[in-house]
Amino acid sequence: MEDLERFEELIGYKFKDIQLLKQALSHSSYANEKKRPNGSNERLEFLGDSVLSIVVSDFLYKNLNVAEGELTKMRASLVCEKSLHIFAKEIELGKFLRLGKGEENTGGRERPSILADAFEAVIAAIYLDGGMEPVSKHILRFMPKDIRHAKKPVFNDFKTVLQEVVQKNPEEKVEYVLIGEEGPDHNKRFVVEVCLNDQVIGKGTGKSKKEAEQLAAKEALELMGYEAQ
């Protein structure tokens, strides 16, 4: 793992509590190997996801005068796993990850789901260490320079599409449920069901929870007669 001071230079933020950064860069495989189950970045990832969403939502609201549906689509494209993977590569995040041996030996430093999750964890670490101002500055550096001329996303966010379909009937409720995990830590696969009013309408299996949720939503859309590409 590379020097953390170098990573601080890359992200433009100096931590007061370096332990927060260390935890943000610690994958569950590393924490389990070191017998520190609470030392992984999973809880930070949870917080970082919410901080990222509010900062991006604020940015889009202030810079785009479009309807709610368009704002939702644009936000989804900016905070999805594919985008976060790209952002993580821009700051060479993979070089600084703490991985278990199995994950290290199977290309974990380049795996999109791991990099995207760690990117969110770093966001949470900055937020907890310095507050909203520095974390907003960090996130906004990855936003398009002129969002009004940003190209339409080349990938689909099936969860967003499904949510828009369901919202046509306000009484309907969509929920994603993790029903299983398969395989060793370095090659884990997650199984997710998407439910509409407690009825299963789709199922997906992926290398991350987010990927599994997207595939479950894709299946649900296809079953509902929508073309999901």
GUMIMAR-88738 format. One record per residue (C-alpha): chain; x, y, z. Coordinates in steps of 0.25 Angstrom, whole numbers, plus 5000, padded with zeros to 4 digits. Layout:
+-------+------+------+------+
| chain |   px |   py |   pz |
+-------+------+------+------+
|     A |    X |    Y |    Z |
...
+-------+------+------+------+
//
This chain:
+-------+------+------+------+
| chain |   px |   py |   pz |
+-------+------+------+------+
|     A | 5000 | 5000 | 5000 |
|     A | 5005 | 5014 | 4996 |
|     A | 5008 | 5025 | 5006 |
|     A | 4995 | 5031 | 5011 |
|     A | 5001 | 5045 | 5010 |
|     A | 5002 | 5043 | 4995 |
|     A | 4987 | 5040 | 4995 |
|     A | 4984 | 5052 | 5003 |
|     A | 4991 | 5060 | 4993 |
|     A | 4983 | 5054 | 4982 |
|     A | 4970 | 5057 | 4989 |
|     A | 4974 | 5071 | 4993 |
|     A | 4971 | 5068 | 5008 |
|     A | 4979 | 5066 | 5020 |
|     A | 4973 | 5058 | 5031 |
|     A | 4973 | 5062 | 5046 |
|     A | 4970 | 5047 | 5050 |
|     A | 4977 | 5038 | 5040 |
|     A | 4970 | 5026 | 5046 |
|     A | 4958 | 5030 | 5038 |
|     A | 4965 | 5030 | 5025 |
|     A | 4971 | 5016 | 5029 |
|     A | 4958 | 5011 | 5031 |
|     A | 4952 | 5017 | 5019 |
|     A | 4963 | 5009 | 5011 |
|     A | 4961 | 4996 | 5018 |
|     A | 4953 | 4986 | 5010 |
|     A | 4945 | 4975 | 5018 |
|     A | 4955 | 4964 | 5014 |
|     A | 4966 | 4972 | 5020 |
|     A | 4958 | 4974 | 5033 |
|     A | 4954 | 4960 | 5034 |
|     A | 4968 | 4955 | 5031 |
|     A | 4973 | 4964 | 5043 |
|     A | 4962 | 4959 | 5051 |
|     A | 4956 | 4973 | 5052 |
|     A | 4942 | 4971 | 5047 |
|     A | 4938 | 4986 | 5051 |
|     A | 4950 | 4991 | 5044 |
|     A | 4945 | 4991 | 5030 |
|     A | 4940 | 5002 | 5022 |
|     A | 4926 | 4997 | 5021 |
|     A | 4919 | 5006 | 5031 |
|     A | 4927 | 5018 | 5025 |
|     A | 4922 | 5014 | 5011 |
|     A | 4907 | 5015 | 5017 |
|     A | 4909 | 5029 | 5021 |
|     A | 4917 | 5033 | 5009 |
|     A | 4906 | 5029 | 5000 |
|     A | 4896 | 5039 | 5007 |
|     A | 4907 | 5050 | 5007 |
|     A | 4910 | 5048 | 4993 |
|     A | 4895 | 5049 | 4989 |
|     A | 4892 | 5062 | 4996 |
|     A | 4904 | 5069 | 4991 |
|     A | 4901 | 5064 | 4976 |
|     A | 4886 | 5068 | 4978 |
|     A | 4890 | 5082 | 4983 |
|     A | 4899 | 5084 | 4971 |
|     A | 4889 | 5079 | 4961 |
|     A | 4878 | 5087 | 4967 |
|     A | 4886 | 5100 | 4967 |
|     A | 4892 | 5098 | 4953 |
|     A | 4880 | 5091 | 4945 |
|     A | 4866 | 5097 | 4943 |
|     A | 4860 | 5084 | 4938 |
|     A | 4848 | 5076 | 4944 |
|     A | 4850 | 5066 | 4955 |
|     A | 4850 | 5054 | 4947 |
|     A | 4862 | 5059 | 4939 |
|     A | 4869 | 5063 | 4952 |
|     A | 4867 | 5049 | 4957 |
|     A | 4873 | 5043 | 4945 |
|     A | 4885 | 5052 | 4944 |
|     A | 4888 | 5049 | 4959 |
|     A | 4886 | 5034 | 4957 |
|     A | 4897 | 5035 | 4946 |
|     A | 4907 | 5043 | 4954 |
|     A | 4906 | 5034 | 4967 |
|     A | 4905 | 5020 | 4961 |
|     A | 4916 | 5010 | 4962 |
|     A | 4921 | 5012 | 4948 |
|     A | 4923 | 5027 | 4950 |
|     A | 4929 | 5025 | 4964 |
|     A | 4939 | 5015 | 4958 |
|     A | 4943 | 5025 | 4948 |
|     A | 4945 | 5036 | 4959 |
|     A | 4953 | 5026 | 4968 |
|     A | 4962 | 5023 | 4957 |
|     A | 4965 | 5038 | 4955 |
|     A | 4970 | 5039 | 4969 |
|     A | 4978 | 5026 | 4968 |
|     A | 4970 | 5020 | 4980 |
|     A | 4973 | 5006 | 4976 |
|     A | 4988 | 5007 | 4980 |
|     A | 4984 | 5011 | 4994 |
|     A | 4974 | 5000 | 4997 |
|     A | 4976 | 4991 | 5009 |
|     A | 4972 | 4977 | 5004 |
|     A | 4972 | 4963 | 5009 |
|     A | 4982 | 4953 | 5001 |
|     A | 4971 | 4946 | 4994 |
|     A | 4965 | 4959 | 4989 |
|     A | 4979 | 4965 | 4986 |
|     A | 4982 | 4952 | 4977 |
|     A | 4969 | 4953 | 4969 |
|     A | 4970 | 4967 | 4964 |
|     A | 4963 | 4974 | 4975 |
|     A | 4970 | 4987 | 4973 |
|     A | 4964 | 4989 | 4960 |
|     A | 4950 | 4983 | 4963 |
|     A | 4939 | 4994 | 4960 |
|     A | 4930 | 4990 | 4972 |
|     A | 4942 | 4991 | 4982 |
|     A | 4947 | 5004 | 4977 |
|     A | 4933 | 5010 | 4976 |
|     A | 4930 | 5006 | 4991 |
|     A | 4944 | 5011 | 4996 |
|     A | 4941 | 5024 | 4988 |
|     A | 4928 | 5026 | 4997 |
|     A | 4936 | 5022 | 5009 |
|     A | 4946 | 5033 | 5007 |
|     A | 4935 | 5043 | 5005 |
|     A | 4930 | 5039 | 5019 |
|     A | 4943 | 5040 | 5025 |
|     A | 4946 | 5054 | 5020 |
|     A | 4932 | 5058 | 5025 |
|     A | 4934 | 5053 | 5039 |
|     A | 4948 | 5059 | 5040 |
|     A | 4945 | 5072 | 5034 |
|     A | 4930 | 5075 | 5032 |
|     A | 4922 | 5078 | 5020 |
|     A | 4931 | 5089 | 5013 |
|     A | 4943 | 5080 | 5010 |
|     A | 4935 | 5068 | 5006 |
|     A | 4927 | 5077 | 4997 |
|     A | 4939 | 5082 | 4990 |
|     A | 4945 | 5068 | 4989 |
|     A | 4932 | 5063 | 4982 |
|     A | 4930 | 5075 | 4973 |
|     A | 4943 | 5073 | 4966 |
|     A | 4938 | 5061 | 4959 |
|     A | 4925 | 5068 | 4954 |
|     A | 4924 | 5072 | 4939 |
|     A | 4930 | 5086 | 4937 |
|     A | 4917 | 5091 | 4930 |
|     A | 4906 | 5081 | 4934 |
|     A | 4896 | 5088 | 4924 |
|     A | 4905 | 5082 | 4913 |
|     A | 4908 | 5069 | 4919 |
|     A | 4905 | 5057 | 4910 |
|     A | 4893 | 5047 | 4913 |
|     A | 4899 | 5035 | 4921 |
|     A | 4903 | 5024 | 4912 |
|     A | 4898 | 5014 | 4922 |
|     A | 4884 | 5011 | 4928 |
|     A | 4881 | 5012 | 4943 |
|     A | 4870 | 5002 | 4943 |
|     A | 4866 | 5005 | 4958 |
|     A | 4863 | 5019 | 4954 |
|     A | 4855 | 5015 | 4942 |
|     A | 4847 | 5005 | 4951 |
|     A | 4845 | 5015 | 4962 |
|     A | 4839 | 5025 | 4951 |
|     A | 4830 | 5014 | 4946 |
|     A | 4825 | 5011 | 4960 |
|     A | 4823 | 5025 | 4964 |
|     A | 4812 | 5027 | 4954 |
|     A | 4804 | 5019 | 4965 |
|     A | 4807 | 5026 | 4978 |
|     A | 4801 | 5015 | 4987 |
|     A | 4812 | 5005 | 4981 |
|     A | 4825 | 5003 | 4988 |
|     A | 4838 | 4997 | 4983 |
|     A | 4848 | 4990 | 4993 |
|     A | 4861 | 4983 | 4990 |
|     A | 4864 | 4971 | 4999 |
|     A | 4878 | 4964 | 5000 |
|     A | 4874 | 4950 | 5001 |
|     A | 4888 | 4943 | 5000 |
|     A | 4903 | 4944 | 4999 |
|     A | 4911 | 4933 | 4991 |
|     A | 4926 | 4930 | 4990 |
|     A | 4939 | 4934 | 4998 |
|     A | 4942 | 4949 | 5002 |
|     A | 4951 | 4951 | 4989 |
|     A | 4940 | 4946 | 4980 |
|     A | 4927 | 4948 | 4987 |
|     A | 4914 | 4949 | 4979 |
|     A | 4901 | 4956 | 4985 |
|     A | 4887 | 4952 | 4982 |
|     A | 4876 | 4962 | 4983 |
|     A | 4861 | 4962 | 4981 |
|     A | 4853 | 4974 | 4977 |
|     A | 4839 | 4974 | 4983 |
|     A | 4826 | 4982 | 4979 |
|     A | 4817 | 4983 | 4991 |
|     A | 4824 | 4971 | 4997 |
|     A | 4822 | 4963 | 4984 |
|     A | 4835 | 4959 | 4977 |
|     A | 4836 | 4964 | 4963 |
|     A | 4851 | 4962 | 4960 |
|     A | 4864 | 4956 | 4965 |
|     A | 4878 | 4959 | 4962 |
|     A | 4892 | 4953 | 4965 |
|     A | 4904 | 4962 | 4964 |
|     A | 4918 | 4964 | 4969 |
|     A | 4913 | 4976 | 4978 |
|     A | 4900 | 4979 | 4985 |
|     A | 4898 | 4991 | 4975 |
|     A | 4900 | 4982 | 4963 |
|     A | 4891 | 4971 | 4968 |
|     A | 4880 | 4982 | 4971 |
|     A | 4882 | 4988 | 4957 |
|     A | 4880 | 4974 | 4951 |
|     A | 4868 | 4971 | 4959 |
|     A | 4862 | 4984 | 4954 |
|     A | 4865 | 4981 | 4940 |
|     A | 4858 | 4967 | 4941 |
|     A | 4846 | 4974 | 4948 |
|     A | 4845 | 4984 | 4936 |
|     A | 4846 | 4973 | 4926 |
|     A | 4835 | 4965 | 4933 |
|     A | 4826 | 4978 | 4933 |
|     A | 4828 | 4979 | 4918 |
|     A | 4838 | 4990 | 4918 |
|     A | 4850 | 4989 | 4909 |
|     A | 4862 | 4989 | 4918 |
|     A | 4875 | 4990 | 4910 |
+-------+------+------+------+
//
